[in-house]
Amino acid sequence: MLFRSANLGTASTWLKLDKRLDGGFGVFAEAYASREDFRSDGNSNARFREAYLDARFGQLDVRLGKQIIAWGRADRLNPTDNLTPRDAKLLAADIDEDRFGAVAAKASWNFTASTSLTTVWLPSFQPNRIAMRNGMREQVPDDQRNWAIKLDQSGKAIDWSVSYYEGRDLSGDLGADFVLRHYRNRVIGADAATTVGPWRFALESAYTRTEDPDGSIPFLKNPFVYTVFGVERDFGDNTNAIVQLFNRTVLNYQQPSGAAQLHAILTSQLDRTQNGVSVRIAKKWMNETLETELSGLRLFERNGYSIRPRMVYLWSDQIKLLAGYEYFNGSSDTIYGLYHSNSTLFTEVRFYF
């Protein structure tokens, strides 16, 4: 898990197409091509993040193709977000640029302007992409049985949803043979959010049933419950802050030992319960041309934390400047301690055409 490279320069090109057609049809595509450490023989990478066709037939919305499907109402910590993957290997300054789509068919029936029922079928499985250390391998199954359903209400005094997902685990489990395998999970989730004056409250929780319901297999996740409660405050003057408490509770817990401890650290199952807090403070300055943000996360039971200051400056309509620092630290029995050598200082210049 520990990788370290210094002074990387990355060049990338991002292209986007968003076109509305006659008859309620639309086409959207976004792709990028990049080269890491372009001064030497760095890695080249190209990908369609999304490429789909959508259409509306009365109360029915349909979307077919490669798409990002992000569920959940908490801020960046989303227990119900299990459908489409992220790429931890992508050097990206924006928090959600590491998302990429999976081929899916999505249909939403809109009962009213605020209530809908959405079904999703993913005919091929796409896992999260992570950096693989020497000796690690990954088995990606060809599984067409990945599907989900969600009942959602938005635009009312209380927004909420309930959802169910049955399919492969995006993150996977690292075995004693250093093979990353993606087993099937069943996830029942719910979220709710409401706004009272300058305050916003959000609650999101999910129960995940894994293929080890009794907790007897050391290198496979136990069933667990993951809950996030957040409070956001708008202070005016383009300033807001979010504080979130999170809890992971492992069911049928057994103390991991030996080589299984690394698996438990990577899957947040080293302890029966894991509690922590995340904080994000953001402010816009200079007629909203300068945006600053400070975010961080801290575990309560063990010494593990991350800090991420970030700044975005809109130099002009064509040029944007970004800079920040992503810092991980803690003891070796936390994922933040393992990622310490991956702490990154980044700067970026974007040109828009």
Steps between C-alpha positions, in 0.01 A plus 500: 500500500794734544616681188706810471591720205621857522468803272253357251381719215173398336354628173138421419224595258132479593223506241126523561190476280154585633237521228123504518327347200146508368235278652629518857827321423843608616863396456774551757865399484808594703848365440858579591850411393794551734867427539652480844854631534503625141869594533596130494352164411192545715167321479254597229132467575184565300141430597139585433370599845145502365334441165124452503171567330201613704136549413170595661171326422232676701571413864780258412868604477741252342880518481714243316878484480805567712389720789591613850225417751568662839252435780485655845431834669793520743810701405760278329450217750217299345410154630245451218742589218574148372424503128779663301873512576782745571858510375748558784786494246376812321687817601199733530465828688120490530350260752261327258714490187616153600152365427447315173192341357393141449280368221146504636134523413312736730127567498314742728123516530391842628180454699493873575735793454673403826469119525662242275585131485833419336630162387856434383654201324877478452576228242874506569690556824755781531691517833683790661847547359782501753878493479615139521819427692750245371358151529136609509251379241133567445220274386219695333198273448283516189173538688175627346292464819565847641185702555345758730171673574424826679187686609582870528326821608666835425383859522285466810558613860681169557682331215548125543562175322512126566710274280617145441809382312601146414831454325876488525698697755679793332790493748560127533679283757874434506575134561800337665631428147493877423217455250229768512161333455159663466225306673128562479328729750142584584455858623186651652534876539308814589570870521318819598579870499321818602575871520403726789601860438878506446535141627492179300479158666575174321489137609610206288536136600541160336512138608730285286461124502813336366575140398633441853185551712644309798834682501692174476715573191805713594561652155142596419306793643246435773153651464504857629293812557640834385330823614577869441329797666586847381422860588565781253483871581481785251657804665433737211770695318572186293611305806377159611616215721410132527565268795424129469517217749535149362481150645580156359379204704623153404251221564611156625838656569806287569842643585719467187847358541812445293478585132126567534578823688604679179172400336311627806682836491429551130130416544449700825425181694796483737268594790140414573410869467675784323397857579625828364425853389544687174505878464490723194511882498468693173494867408492701176680832466556780250158490333508119513811473282703351787380192689678357804422177680639313797381145564615225728408171664596352836448154650405492869622157616831490314756756388406564140411818315510688170514872418427662162535877449408611147476825303340576162549833323309597184761712322267554203222321316768289332755444778454340843775446758483226765730411788478285808651242729370155588660374821456161669647397833447270793606170643570200279176335615293758310463552126607863546830389650554257210431780252742747664757467220223579249454853640499737203554870434336594170464800273306515177424743219191443287430654162142503369421528131 
